[in-house]
Amino acid sequence: MRKFFYCLVAILALSTYDASAQQKGDKYMSGNLGLGVTSAIVQDVSATGVAFAVQPEVGFFPIDNLMLGFSVGYELESVSGDTTHTLFVGPKLAYYVPLCEKLYYTPSLQVGFCLLAADGGGVPGFGLSASVFAVEYRPSERVGISGSLLSLDYNLLASGGVVLNTVDLGLTIRPSVGVKLYF
């Protein structure tokens, strides 16, 4: 409890600065959390599932408003009793478009290695993810709160001669929220 209190005080202390644009040389650490509910009906059989995702990330701004980052993402999804684990590791590119003084539109593109594991086996592959509707609110110079509602994901998984292509378009089905600390 004491550690939580100290972290909260540190974030509030950093929040006292005025907000500024993302400038060349800025660095950050962040973490995103996602929670979603999915439902599908295939040939008169319905399935409902729950997904939880976490994605720590670090990065910097090589030029004004252009962010380069690296993240490791993990997702746990359970659909009708079947559980899958997904690991995604790779670089991320985002561009910050100012909408108003403290709000930015932040579309991003991420590529990388992914691993899907279910029933004791794993399938490696390649993943591509584009966040089409993502925003970041900067209440202070050192803290940003980000959110994403619309993303387009493509995964190419292959193992033992079997190739699996998946395309996932999520519209407010798997929203994510994150906090960025700038230094």
PyRosetta script that sets phi, psi and omega in degrees:
from pyrosetta import init, pose_from_sequence

init()
pose = pose_from_sequence("MRKFFYCLVAILALSTYDASAQQKGDKYMSGNLGLGVTSAIVQDVSATGVAFAVQPEVGFFPIDNLMLGFSVGYELESVSGDTTHTLFVGPKLAYYVPLCEKLYYTPSLQVGFCLLAADGGGVPGFGLSASVFAVEYRPSERVGISGSLLSLDYNLLASGGVVLNTVDLGLTIRPSVGVKLYF")
pose.set_psi(1, -38.7)
pose.set_omega(1, -178.6)
pose.set_phi(2, -64.7)
pose.set_psi(2, -40.3)
pose.set_omega(2, 178.8)
pose.set_phi(3, -63.6)
pose.set_psi(3, -41.3)
pose.set_omega(3, 177.6)
pose.set_phi(4, -59.5)
pose.set_psi(4, -44.2)
pose.set_omega(4, -179.7)
pose.set_phi(5, -61.9)
pose.set_psi(5, -44.0)
pose.set_omega(5, 179.9)
pose.set_phi(6, -64.7)
pose.set_psi(6, -40.5)
pose.set_omega(6, 177.1)
pose.set_phi(7, -63.5)
pose.set_psi(7, -41.5)
pose.set_omega(7, 178.9)
pose.set_phi(8, -63.4)
pose.set_psi(8, -43.0)
pose.set_omega(8, 178.8)
pose.set_phi(9, -63.8)
pose.set_psi(9, -40.3)
pose.set_omega(9, 180.0)
pose.set_phi(10, -64.5)
pose.set_psi(10, -43.0)
pose.set_omega(10, 179.0)
pose.set_phi(11, -64.8)
pose.set_psi(11, -42.3)
pose.set_omega(11, 178.6)
pose.set_phi(12, -65.1)
pose.set_psi(12, -37.3)
pose.set_omega(12, 178.4)
pose.set_phi(13, -65.6)
pose.set_psi(13, -40.9)
pose.set_omega(13, 178.0)
pose.set_phi(14, -68.4)
pose.set_psi(14, -23.4)
pose.set_omega(14, -178.0)
pose.set_phi(15, -76.4)
pose.set_psi(15, -4.3)
pose.set_omega(15, -177.0)
pose.set_phi(16, -79.1)
pose.set_psi(16, -11.7)
pose.set_omega(16, 179.2)
pose.set_phi(17, -78.2)
pose.set_psi(17, 157.5)
pose.set_omega(17, 175.6)
pose.set_phi(18, -74.5)
pose.set_psi(18, 151.0)
pose.set_omega(18, 179.6)
pose.set_phi(19, -73.6)
pose.set_psi(19, 148.4)
pose.set_omega(19, 175.9)
pose.set_phi(20, -143.2)
pose.set_psi(20, 163.4)
pose.set_omega(20, 180.0)
pose.set_phi(21, -71.5)
pose.set_psi(21, 160.4)
pose.set_omega(21, 177.3)
pose.set_phi(22, -76.0)
pose.set_psi(22, 114.4)
pose.set_omega(22, -174.6)
pose.set_phi(23, -111.5)
pose.set_psi(23, 159.9)
pose.set_omega(23, 178.5)
pose.set_phi(24, -50.2)
pose.set_psi(24, 131.5)
pose.set_omega(24, 178.2)
pose.set_phi(25, 95.0)
pose.set_psi(25, -15.0)
pose.set_omega(25, 177.3)
pose.set_phi(26, -63.5)
pose.set_psi(26, 142.5)
pose.set_omega(26, 178.1)
pose.set_phi(27, -123.9)
pose.set_psi(27, 157.6)
pose.set_omega(27, 180.0)
pose.set_phi(28, -152.0)
pose.set_psi(28, 161.2)
pose.set_omega(28, 169.2)
pose.set_phi(29, -129.0)
pose.set_psi(29, 141.5)
pose.set_omega(29, 179.9)
pose.set_phi(30, -149.0)
pose.set_psi(30, 169.6)
pose.set_omega(30, 175.1)
pose.set_phi(31, -146.5)
pose.set_psi(31, 135.0)
pose.set_omega(31, 178.8)
pose.set_phi(32, -118.1)
pose.set_psi(32, 142.0)
pose.set_omega(32, 175.2)
pose.set_phi(33, -121.5)
pose.set_psi(33, 139.4)
pose.set_omega(33, 176.9)
pose.set_phi(34, -134.0)
pose.set_psi(34, 144.0)
pose.set_omega(34, 178.0)
pose.set_phi(35, -141.2)
pose.set_psi(35, 130.4)
pose.set_omega(35, -177.5)
pose.set_phi(36, -144.7)
pose.set_psi(36, 158.5)
pose.set_omega(36, 175.2)
pose.set_phi(37, -123.0)
pose.set_psi(37, 129.9)
pose.set_omega(37, 179.6)
pose.set_phi(38, -119.4)
pose.set_psi(38, 150.4)
pose.set_omega(38, 177.5)
pose.set_phi(39, -144.2)
pose.set_psi(39, 134.6)
pose.set_omega(39, -179.0)
pose.set_phi(40, -141.8)
pose.set_psi(40, 147.6)
pose.set_omega(40, 174.8)
pose.set_phi(41, -125.3)
pose.set_psi(41, 119.1)
pose.set_omega(41, 179.5)
pose.set_phi(42, -127.6)
pose.set_psi(42, 119.7)
pose.set_omega(42, 179.4)
pose.set_phi(43, 49.8)
pose.set_psi(43, 52.2)
pose.set_omega(43, 178.0)
pose.set_phi(44, 64.7)
pose.set_psi(44, 15.7)
pose.set_omega(44, 175.5)
pose.set_phi(45, -115.4)
pose.set_psi(45, 124.2)
pose.set_omega(45, -178.8)
pose.set_phi(46, -101.9)
pose.set_psi(46, 148.6)
pose.set_omega(46, 178.4)
pose.set_phi(47, -140.2)
pose.set_psi(47, 136.4)
pose.set_omega(47, 178.3)
pose.set_phi(48, -121.7)
pose.set_psi(48, 140.1)
pose.set_omega(48, -178.2)
pose.set_phi(49, -140.3)
pose.set_psi(49, 163.8)
pose.set_omega(49, 178.0)
pose.set_phi(50, -126.5)
pose.set_psi(50, 137.8)
pose.set_omega(50, 179.2)
pose.set_phi(51, -128.2)
pose.set_psi(51, 141.1)
pose.set_omega(51, 175.3)
pose.set_phi(52, -127.7)
pose.set_psi(52, 134.4)
pose.set_omega(52, -179.4)
pose.set_phi(53, -134.3)
pose.set_psi(53, 146.7)
pose.set_omega(53, 174.7)
pose.set_phi(54, -137.1)
pose.set_psi(54, 140.2)
pose.set_omega(54, -175.4)
pose.set_phi(55, -146.8)
pose.set_psi(55, 95.0)
pose.set_omega(55, 171.5)
pose.set_phi(56, -74.2)
pose.set_psi(56, 150.0)
pose.set_omega(56, -174.3)
pose.set_phi(57, -151.3)
pose.set_psi(57, 146.1)
pose.set_omega(57, 172.0)
pose.set_phi(58, -130.4)
pose.set_psi(58, 154.9)
pose.set_omega(58, 179.1)
pose.set_phi(59, -176.9)
pose.set_psi(59, -175.2)
pose.set_omega(59, -179.2)
pose.set_phi(60, -153.2)
pose.set_psi(60, 171.5)
pose.set_omega(60, 179.3)
pose.set_phi(61, -112.0)
pose.set_psi(61, 103.0)
pose.set_omega(61, 179.8)
pose.set_phi(62, -70.2)
pose.set_psi(62, -28.9)
pose.set_omega(62, 172.7)
pose.set_phi(63, -138.3)
pose.set_psi(63, 166.6)
pose.set_omega(63, -179.9)
pose.set_phi(64, -54.9)
pose.set_psi(64, 132.1)
pose.set_omega(64, 174.6)
pose.set_phi(65, 68.7)
pose.set_psi(65, -0.6)
pose.set_omega(65, 177.6)
pose.set_phi(66, -108.0)
pose.set_psi(66, 118.8)
pose.set_omega(66, -176.2)
pose.set_phi(67, -106.8)
pose.set_psi(67, 132.7)
pose.set_omega(67, 171.5)
pose.set_phi(68, -115.8)
pose.set_psi(68, 128.8)
pose.set_omega(68, -178.3)
pose.set_phi(69, -139.5)
pose.set_psi(69, 173.5)
pose.set_omega(69, 176.2)
pose.set_phi(70, -137.7)
pose.set_psi(70, 131.6)
pose.set_omega(70, -176.9)
pose.set_phi(71, -136.9)
pose.set_psi(71, 160.2)
pose.set_omega(71, 173.7)
pose.set_phi(72, -125.9)
pose.set_psi(72, 117.8)
pose.set_omega(72, -178.1)
pose.set_phi(73, -114.2)
pose.set_psi(73, 144.0)
pose.set_omega(73, 177.6)
pose.set_phi(74, -132.0)
pose.set_psi(74, 134.7)
pose.set_omega(74, 177.0)
pose.set_phi(75, -131.9)
pose.set_psi(75, 135.8)
pose.set_omega(75, 175.5)
pose.set_phi(76, -115.4)
pose.set_psi(76, 122.4)
pose.set_omega(76, -178.8)
pose.set_phi(77, -129.1)
pose.set_psi(77, 133.4)
pose.set_omega(77, 178.3)
pose.set_phi(78, -124.0)
pose.set_psi(78, 118.9)
pose.set_omega(78, 179.6)
pose.set_phi(79, -125.4)
pose.set_psi(79, 117.5)
pose.set_omega(79, 178.3)
pose.set_phi(80, 49.4)
pose.set_psi(80, 42.0)
pose.set_omega(80, 177.0)
pose.set_phi(81, 88.3)
pose.set_psi(81, -11.8)
pose.set_omega(81, 177.5)
pose.set_phi(82, -93.2)
pose.set_psi(82, 127.4)
pose.set_omega(82, -176.8)
pose.set_phi(83, -110.2)
pose.set_psi(83, 134.1)
pose.set_omega(83, 174.9)
pose.set_phi(84, -126.0)
pose.set_psi(84, 147.8)
pose.set_omega(84, 177.0)
pose.set_phi(85, -118.8)
pose.set_psi(85, 135.6)
pose.set_omega(85, 178.5)
pose.set_phi(86, -127.9)
pose.set_psi(86, 131.5)
pose.set_omega(86, 176.3)
pose.set_phi(87, -116.4)
pose.set_psi(87, 133.4)
pose.set_omega(87, -179.1)
pose.set_phi(88, -132.2)
pose.set_psi(88, 125.1)
pose.set_omega(88, -178.6)
pose.set_phi(89, -130.1)
pose.set_psi(89, 127.4)
pose.set_omega(89, 177.4)
pose.set_phi(90, 170.4)
pose.set_psi(90, 177.0)
pose.set_omega(90, -179.3)
pose.set_phi(91, -79.3)
pose.set_psi(91, 160.2)
pose.set_omega(91, -179.5)
pose.set_phi(92, -137.3)
pose.set_psi(92, 143.5)
pose.set_omega(92, 178.8)
pose.set_phi(93, -128.9)
pose.set_psi(93, 130.0)
pose.set_omega(93, 178.6)
pose.set_phi(94, -139.8)
pose.set_psi(94, 152.0)
pose.set_omega(94, 176.2)
pose.set_phi(95, -121.9)
pose.set_psi(95, 132.2)
pose.set_omega(95, -176.7)
pose.set_phi(96, -97.3)
pose.set_psi(96, 115.5)
pose.set_omega(96, 177.7)
pose.set_phi(97, -108.5)
pose.set_psi(97, 114.7)
pose.set_omega(97, -179.0)
pose.set_phi(98, -66.7)
pose.set_psi(98, 126.9)
pose.set_omega(98, 175.7)
pose.set_phi(99, -96.5)
pose.set_psi(99, -37.9)
pose.set_omega(99, 173.3)
pose.set_phi(100, -155.8)
pose.set_psi(100, -169.6)
pose.set_omega(100, -170.3)
pose.set_phi(101, -54.8)
pose.set_psi(101, -41.5)
pose.set_omega(101, -175.4)
pose.set_phi(102, -121.0)
pose.set_psi(102, 7.5)
pose.set_omega(102, -176.6)
pose.set_phi(103, -120.1)
pose.set_psi(103, 132.6)
pose.set_omega(103, -177.0)
pose.set_phi(104, -128.3)
pose.set_psi(104, 139.6)
pose.set_omega(104, 169.8)
pose.set_phi(105, -87.7)
pose.set_psi(105, 126.9)
pose.set_omega(105, -170.8)
pose.set_phi(106, -129.5)
pose.set_psi(106, 67.3)
pose.set_omega(106, 176.7)
pose.set_phi(107, -63.1)
pose.set_psi(107, 145.5)
pose.set_omega(107, -177.1)
pose.set_phi(108, -142.3)
pose.set_psi(108, 161.2)
pose.set_omega(108, 177.4)
pose.set_phi(109, -133.3)
pose.set_psi(109, 132.7)
pose.set_omega(109, -179.5)
pose.set_phi(110, -133.6)
pose.set_psi(110, 134.8)
pose.set_omega(110, 176.7)
pose.set_phi(111, -126.1)
pose.set_psi(111, 157.3)
pose.set_omega(111, 177.0)
pose.set_phi(112, 167.2)
pose.set_psi(112, -173.5)
pose.set_omega(112, 179.3)
pose.set_phi(113, -86.1)
pose.set_psi(113, 137.0)
pose.set_omega(113, 175.7)
pose.set_phi(114, -131.1)
pose.set_psi(114, 154.9)
pose.set_omega(114, 179.5)
pose.set_phi(115, -138.0)
pose.set_psi(115, 123.4)
pose.set_omega(115, 178.7)
pose.set_phi(116, -107.1)
pose.set_psi(116, 125.9)
pose.set_omega(116, -179.4)
pose.set_phi(117, -124.6)
pose.set_psi(117, 130.9)
pose.set_omega(117, 177.3)
pose.set_phi(118, -155.4)
pose.set_psi(118, 145.4)
pose.set_omega(118, 177.4)
pose.set_phi(119, 53.4)
pose.set_psi(119, 39.6)
pose.set_omega(119, 175.8)
pose.set_phi(120, 79.6)
pose.set_psi(120, -1.5)
pose.set_omega(120, 180.0)
pose.set_phi(121, -121.0)
pose.set_psi(121, 157.6)
pose.set_omega(121, -179.9)
pose.set_phi(122, -125.3)
pose.set_psi(122, 146.2)
pose.set_omega(122, 178.1)
pose.set_phi(123, -125.0)
pose.set_psi(123, 115.4)
pose.set_omega(123, 178.7)
pose.set_phi(124, -81.5)
pose.set_psi(124, 163.5)
pose.set_omega(124, 177.9)
pose.set_phi(125, -178.2)
pose.set_psi(125, -163.2)
pose.set_omega(125, -177.1)
pose.set_phi(126, -121.7)
pose.set_psi(126, 141.5)
pose.set_omega(126, 179.3)
pose.set_phi(127, -131.5)
pose.set_psi(127, 150.6)
pose.set_omega(127, 177.8)
pose.set_phi(128, -137.5)
pose.set_psi(128, 130.2)
pose.set_omega(128, -178.7)
pose.set_phi(129, -136.7)
pose.set_psi(129, 131.6)
pose.set_omega(129, 177.4)
pose.set_phi(130, -121.9)
pose.set_psi(130, 120.5)
pose.set_omega(130, 174.6)
pose.set_phi(131, -91.0)
pose.set_psi(131, 109.3)
pose.set_omega(131, -175.7)
pose.set_phi(132, -83.7)
pose.set_psi(132, -41.7)
pose.set_omega(132, 178.7)
pose.set_phi(133, -117.6)
pose.set_psi(133, 93.9)
pose.set_omega(133, 177.9)
pose.set_phi(134, -132.4)
pose.set_psi(134, 140.7)
pose.set_omega(134, 179.6)
pose.set_phi(135, -133.8)
pose.set_psi(135, 159.2)
pose.set_omega(135, 173.7)
pose.set_phi(136, -136.8)
pose.set_psi(136, 131.4)
pose.set_omega(136, 176.8)
pose.set_phi(137, -106.8)
pose.set_psi(137, 128.2)
pose.set_omega(137, -178.4)
pose.set_phi(138, -109.1)
pose.set_psi(138, 89.6)
pose.set_omega(138, 178.7)
pose.set_phi(139, -66.8)
pose.set_psi(139, -20.3)
pose.set_omega(139, 177.6)
pose.set_phi(140, -149.0)
pose.set_psi(140, 176.3)
pose.set_omega(140, -179.6)
pose.set_phi(141, -66.6)
pose.set_psi(141, -30.3)
pose.set_omega(141, -173.2)
pose.set_phi(142, -103.4)
pose.set_psi(142, -6.7)
pose.set_omega(142, -175.7)
pose.set_phi(143, -130.3)
pose.set_psi(143, 135.6)
pose.set_omega(143, 174.8)
pose.set_phi(144, -130.5)
pose.set_psi(144, 142.0)
pose.set_omega(144, 177.0)
pose.set_phi(145, -116.0)
pose.set_psi(145, 119.9)
pose.set_omega(145, -174.9)
pose.set_phi(146, -113.3)
pose.set_psi(146, 155.3)
pose.set_omega(146, 177.7)
pose.set_phi(147, -149.6)
pose.set_psi(147, 149.0)
pose.set_omega(147, 179.7)
pose.set_phi(148, -137.2)
pose.set_psi(148, 133.3)
pose.set_omega(148, -179.2)
pose.set_phi(149, -117.7)
pose.set_psi(149, -26.7)
pose.set_omega(149, -176.1)
pose.set_phi(150, -129.5)
pose.set_psi(150, 123.1)
pose.set_omega(150, 178.3)
pose.set_phi(151, -139.9)
pose.set_psi(151, 155.9)
pose.set_omega(151, 176.3)
pose.set_phi(152, -122.9)
pose.set_psi(152, 120.8)
pose.set_omega(152, -175.7)
pose.set_phi(153, -120.6)
pose.set_psi(153, 139.4)
pose.set_omega(153, 176.5)
pose.set_phi(154, -132.3)
pose.set_psi(154, 130.6)
pose.set_omega(154, 178.1)
pose.set_phi(155, -128.5)
pose.set_psi(155, 136.0)
pose.set_omega(155, 174.5)
pose.set_phi(156, -118.4)
pose.set_psi(156, 109.5)
pose.set_omega(156, -177.5)
pose.set_phi(157, -114.1)
pose.set_psi(157, 138.9)
pose.set_omega(157, -179.6)
pose.set_phi(158, -144.3)
pose.set_psi(158, 135.4)
pose.set_omega(158, 177.4)
pose.set_phi(159, -157.3)
pose.set_psi(159, 129.0)
pose.set_omega(159, 176.6)
pose.set_phi(160, 57.0)
pose.set_psi(160, 38.2)
pose.set_omega(160, 179.3)
pose.set_phi(161, 83.0)
pose.set_psi(161, -3.9)
pose.set_omega(161, 178.4)
pose.set_phi(162, -99.1)
pose.set_psi(162, 127.6)
pose.set_omega(162, -179.6)
pose.set_phi(163, -114.0)
pose.set_psi(163, 131.5)
pose.set_omega(163, 180.0)
pose.set_phi(164, -123.9)
pose.set_psi(164, 117.8)
pose.set_omega(164, 175.5)
pose.set_phi(165, -103.0)
pose.set_psi(165, 129.1)
pose.set_omega(165, 175.9)
pose.set_phi(166, -129.7)
pose.set_psi(166, 137.8)
pose.set_omega(166, 175.3)
pose.set_phi(167, -124.2)
pose.set_psi(167, 129.0)
pose.set_omega(167, -177.1)
pose.set_phi(168, -129.0)
pose.set_psi(168, 119.8)
pose.set_omega(168, 175.3)
pose.set_phi(169, -110.0)
pose.set_psi(169, 110.8)
pose.set_omega(169, -178.6)
pose.set_phi(170, -107.4)
pose.set_psi(170, 118.7)
pose.set_omega(170, 178.1)
pose.set_phi(171, -113.9)
pose.set_psi(171, 103.6)
pose.set_omega(171, -176.9)
pose.set_phi(172, 53.9)
pose.set_psi(172, 16.5)
pose.set_omega(172, 178.1)
pose.set_phi(173, -87.1)
pose.set_psi(173, -37.9)
pose.set_omega(173, 179.4)
pose.set_phi(174, -127.4)
pose.set_psi(174, 69.2)
pose.set_omega(174, 178.4)
pose.set_phi(175, -69.3)
pose.set_psi(175, 150.8)
pose.set_omega(175, 176.8)
pose.set_phi(176, -130.7)
pose.set_psi(176, 150.3)
pose.set_omega(176, 179.4)
pose.set_phi(177, -131.3)
pose.set_psi(177, 138.7)
pose.set_omega(177, 179.7)
pose.set_phi(178, -141.7)
pose.set_psi(178, 164.5)
pose.set_omega(178, 177.3)
pose.set_phi(179, -124.6)
pose.set_psi(179, 131.3)
pose.set_omega(179, 177.0)
pose.set_phi(180, -113.0)
pose.set_psi(180, 136.5)
pose.set_omega(180, 174.1)
pose.set_phi(181, -112.2)
pose.set_psi(181, 118.9)
pose.set_omega(181, -177.8)
pose.set_phi(182, -96.5)
pose.set_psi(182, 143.6)
pose.set_omega(182, 175.6)
pose.set_phi(183, -146.0)
pose.dump_pdb("model.pdb")
